[in-house]
């Protein structure tokens, strides 16, 4: 089975009438459903003319079709079980354009939201002309008009740049495995920042739950304490260390600051939250 079958099916119908495009998408849905995970990955990753893949074609030529939304949902579903939707949404053409660069110009806002949900970092990707998807949305809306697409992308771009993924979920009308994972990591980071701050102030552990959200966000913005610590597993160790240093009176034990390298030392050996080295 040639790897280009799915791409060719859409590419051959790209300039046809709405009826031809609809028929091509229906055939593509049936074909993609029949493939194994391995074959689906090969078909979705196939690189055609100008470095375009199936998602680039869908965003540039098929947005007006009613079948575009179910086909995109199916692509996301098959992508998760094969090559990964992050890999699909990160693919670029020879001009550096991601699928979102094409979906940002289409008339169906629901398709744009589906793409952003699967891979929010695409909002900030620059193509080789130095343009983000927002630039193209505003360009196709006559430079800053109040088109729904441009207004939505401005809000989504602002939320992503501010690391406000909860607001991004609200804007896109739902979450995704990617967004859920990143929000979880942010939550761990926020609690670690608060724990570090309270640790230095020798505060009671119950104070961790009473800290206002604005304080936590402020600590997250500074990134002085935990920004250099790496992934969320190391941040989790800091939080757990904070709790272990609390004595029976609910006060943090004194003894000075310890280097984070000590967390994987003898005191950490055998504990479930310590990685083996």
Buried (B, 14 or more C-beta within 10 A) or exposed (E): EEBBBBBEBBBEBBEEEEEBBBBBBBBBBEBBEEBEEEBBBBBBBBBBEEBBBBBBBBBBBBBEBEBBBEBBEBBBBBBBEBBBBBBBBBBBBEEBBBBBBBBBBBEBBEBBBBBBBBBBBBBEBBBEEEBBBBBBBBBBBEEEEEBEBBBBBBBBBBBBEEBBBEBBBEBBEEBBBBBEEBBEBBEBBBBBBBBBBBBEEEBBBEBBEEBEEEEBBEBBEEEEBBEEBEEBEBBBBBBBBBEEBBEEEEEBEEEEEEEBEEBBEEEBEEEEEBEEE
